Amino acid sequence: MQSAFDVIVVGAGYVGSSVAYHLCLAGVKTALFDRGAFAAAASRANYGNIQIQDMELEKSVEMIRLATRKFEKLEQELDWKVGLRRIGGLLPIENENQWRLMEERLKVVRSAGFQSELLPAERLKEVEPLIDTSGLLGGLYHDKEGQVDPFQFVWGHLRRARQHGLKEFYGVEVTGFLEKSGRVEGIRTTKGDFNAKTVVLCTGARTRLLGKTLGRDWDVQYVLGQAMVSEPIEPALRCHTASASFFEHTGENTAKGAVIANLAISQSPHGHLLLGEAMYEADHFRQDVPYASLPAVSKSVLRFFPSFRKLRILRGWSAPVAHTSDSCPLLGPVAGLDGLILATAFRSTVIISPLVGETVMQLITRGNCDLNIEGFLPERNNKNAH
Ligand SMILES: Cc1cc2nc3c(=O)[nH]c(=O)nc-3n(C[C@H](O)[C@H](O)[C@H](O)COP(=O)(O)OP(=O)(O)OC[C@H]3O[C@@H](n4cnc5c(N)ncnc54)[C@H](O)[C@@H]3O)c2cc1C
């Protein structure tokens, strides 16, 4: 048996790094494990957008509202620049169904105090000058979304957590749990067993595999989300633009083996264009992408931004992104298994990570939390509920 901790956090992505940071600052003796390095899975593969509009709205808008406030003080709190910058968010609308969906979203977003607007097609160029508006009905626009640098965000949390005693174990895979009389007392890993009073799983797409070692079947599915990056160009885009079709074709209704591409495009502060996003319902965790996906991404980018026809692409990639059947995360204690907490399968992970870190810390140090997590409890869709 190896060293004992108060808490073991598994998964060093956006969520796990924030959980570890909040625990360490609260004086909790914490260890962080990852089968790879930090930001090894989906958190290495994304745009870092702080998306106010991209969410499973009615159930999560309160979470997003609280999370947005936390971002305001984040860099000051971490004493680290995470590349935070404010950019607009635009969801161009191509048909009546999307317009109806965006009207519904607008109501919910406004009720939470966000100043989003539904713009007619003729006003889209005011917010995104290069967009081709032909065939568009308009767009849902939010002027205060934002972007972070994904690596600086994760690193900023880990760096501060280290200063407060975090112990890190990279390249160590968790293979199971130490369990006694309905209580999780630690983890089994490829480097031996480790004890802790509480284990927190921030394991993204692989969470279901770990649940199976406990006889649980948590509803965590995943798609391979694929994107590519261009050579740097002069500043060309003002917003993060994602087609409203995202809300018609989510991962949940993607047929096995099919590739679905919805526009998602941003420009990084270094001038690179991030171009996506194809989704592929895979039955493996490999990172090779199906042949059809990158041409499908190019086609959707050129439909909205034909002036990028000559763009030179540097590379493409994919990563497994977790989701659940009801599009809500698994957040909270696991019923019938003391000492185990899940924090995974968030849709707009960047924006909610600081709040989730704080929420898990409160659950562990106080036994309750400020955020209402009733609709997110892990066992709600467990097919082998205990
Ligand atoms: C192209 C693309 C663009 C995206 N853009 C955005 C965006 O702009 N904004 C946004 O909010 N989201 C975006 N996303 C989604 C976002 O990347 C994910 O939601 C987010 O990274 C999930 O973070 P996480 O910490 O929950 O999981 P992950 O980053 O997947 O971390 C899970 C960690 O757990 C570790 N792990 C798993 N199992 C084990 C085990 N058994 N033992 C040890 N370690 C284990 C993994 O190695 C991994 O490091 C995008 C995704 C893609 C693919």
The ligand as an SDF file (V2000), in Angstrom:
LIG
                    3D

 53 58  0  0  0  0  0  0  0  0999 V2000
  -12.2220   20.2320  -31.6480 C   0  0  0  0  0  0  0  0  0  0  0  0
  -12.8010   20.5080  -30.3050 C   0  0  0  0  0  0  0  0  0  0  0  0
  -13.0790   21.8210  -29.9400 C   0  0  0  0  0  0  0  0  0  0  0  0
  -13.6310   22.0880  -28.6890 C   0  0  0  0  0  0  0  0  0  0  0  0
  -13.8100   23.3920  -28.3340 N   0  0  0  0  0  0  0  0  0  0  0  0
  -14.2990   23.6750  -27.0870 C   0  0  0  0  0  0  0  0  0  0  0  0
  -14.4310   25.0240  -26.6720 C   0  0  0  0  0  0  0  0  0  0  0  0
  -14.0640   25.9530  -27.3990 O   0  0  0  0  0  0  0  0  0  0  0  0
  -14.9710   25.2720  -25.4450 N   0  0  0  0  0  0  0  0  0  0  0  0
  -15.3730   24.2590  -24.5980 C   0  0  0  0  0  0  0  0  0  0  0  0
  -15.8640   24.5380  -23.5020 O   0  0  0  0  0  0  0  0  0  0  0  0
  -15.2180   22.9580  -24.9650 N   0  0  0  0  0  0  0  0  0  0  0  0
  -14.6860   22.6470  -26.1700 C   0  0  0  0  0  0  0  0  0  0  0  0
  -14.5180   21.3430  -26.5380 N   0  0  0  0  0  0  0  0  0  0  0  0
  -14.8740   20.2900  -25.5610 C   0  0  0  0  0  0  0  0  0  0  0  0
  -13.7860   20.2050  -24.4720 C   0  0  0  0  0  0  0  0  0  0  0  0
  -12.5340   19.9450  -25.0560 O   0  0  0  0  0  0  0  0  0  0  0  0
  -14.0990   19.0880  -23.4560 C   0  0  0  0  0  0  0  0  0  0  0  0
  -15.4370   19.2240  -23.0210 O   0  0  0  0  0  0  0  0  0  0  0  0
  -13.1810   19.2020  -22.2540 C   0  0  0  0  0  0  0  0  0  0  0  0
  -11.8280   19.2040  -22.6320 O   0  0  0  0  0  0  0  0  0  0  0  0
  -13.4270   18.0600  -21.2720 C   0  0  0  0  0  0  0  0  0  0  0  0
  -12.5610   18.2660  -20.1700 O   0  0  0  0  0  0  0  0  0  0  0  0
  -12.4830   17.1780  -19.0220 P   0  0  0  0  0  0  0  0  0  0  0  0
  -11.5020   17.6710  -18.0230 O   0  0  0  0  0  0  0  0  0  0  0  0
  -13.8640   16.8570  -18.5530 O   0  0  0  0  0  0  0  0  0  0  0  0
  -12.0050   15.8480  -19.7580 O   0  0  0  0  0  0  0  0  0  0  0  0
  -10.6420   15.4760  -20.4930 P   0  0  0  0  0  0  0  0  0  0  0  0
   -9.8860   16.6510  -20.9620 O   0  0  0  0  0  0  0  0  0  0  0  0
  -10.9850   14.4390  -21.4900 O   0  0  0  0  0  0  0  0  0  0  0  0
   -9.7800   14.8580  -19.3030 O   0  0  0  0  0  0  0  0  0  0  0  0
   -9.9890   13.5720  -18.7890 C   0  0  0  0  0  0  0  0  0  0  0  0
   -8.6420   13.0980  -18.2840 C   0  0  0  0  0  0  0  0  0  0  0  0
   -8.8220   11.8610  -17.5690 O   0  0  0  0  0  0  0  0  0  0  0  0
   -7.7390   11.0260  -17.8610 C   0  0  0  0  0  0  0  0  0  0  0  0
   -8.1580    9.6430  -17.5930 N   0  0  0  0  0  0  0  0  0  0  0  0
   -9.2440    9.0100  -18.1080 C   0  0  0  0  0  0  0  0  0  0  0  0
   -9.3170    7.7480  -17.6410 N   0  0  0  0  0  0  0  0  0  0  0  0
   -8.2570    7.5870  -16.7960 C   0  0  0  0  0  0  0  0  0  0  0  0
   -7.7720    6.5000  -16.0120 C   0  0  0  0  0  0  0  0  0  0  0  0
   -8.4120    5.3130  -15.9880 N   0  0  0  0  0  0  0  0  0  0  0  0
   -6.6480    6.6800  -15.2720 N   0  0  0  0  0  0  0  0  0  0  0  0
   -5.9920    7.8770  -15.2740 C   0  0  0  0  0  0  0  0  0  0  0  0
   -6.4030    8.9290  -16.0200 N   0  0  0  0  0  0  0  0  0  0  0  0
   -7.5270    8.7900  -16.7600 C   0  0  0  0  0  0  0  0  0  0  0  0
   -7.4420   11.2940  -19.3260 C   0  0  0  0  0  0  0  0  0  0  0  0
   -6.1220   10.9100  -19.6910 O   0  0  0  0  0  0  0  0  0  0  0  0
   -7.6730   12.8020  -19.4220 C   0  0  0  0  0  0  0  0  0  0  0  0
   -6.4920   13.5640  -19.2500 O   0  0  0  0  0  0  0  0  0  0  0  0
  -13.9450   21.0280  -27.7840 C   0  0  0  0  0  0  0  0  0  0  0  0
  -13.6570   19.7130  -28.1470 C   0  0  0  0  0  0  0  0  0  0  0  0
  -13.0670   19.4570  -29.3850 C   0  0  0  0  0  0  0  0  0  0  0  0
  -12.7160   18.0430  -29.7260 C   0  0  0  0  0  0  0  0  0  0  0  0
  1  2  1  0
  2  3  1  0
  2 52  2  0
  3  4  2  0
  4  5  1  0
  4 50  1  0
  5  6  2  0
  6  7  1  0
  6 13  1  0
  7  8  2  0
  7  9  1  0
  9 10  1  0
 10 11  2  0
 10 12  1  0
 12 13  2  0
 13 14  1  0
 14 15  1  0
 14 50  1  0
 15 16  1  0
 16 17  1  0
 16 18  1  0
 18 19  1  0
 18 20  1  0
 20 21  1  0
 20 22  1  0
 22 23  1  0
 23 24  1  0
 24 25  2  0
 24 26  1  0
 24 27  1  0
 27 28  1  0
 28 29  2  0
 28 30  1  0
 28 31  1  0
 31 32  1  0
 32 33  1  0
 33 34  1  0
 33 48  1  0
 34 35  1  0
 35 36  1  0
 35 46  1  0
 36 37  1  0
 36 45  1  0
 37 38  2  0
 38 39  1  0
 39 40  1  0
 39 45  2  0
 40 41  1  0
 40 42  2  0
 42 43  1  0
 43 44  2  0
 44 45  1  0
 46 47  1  0
 46 48  1  0
 48 49  1  0
 50 51  2  0
 51 52  1  0
 52 53  1  0
M  END
$$$$
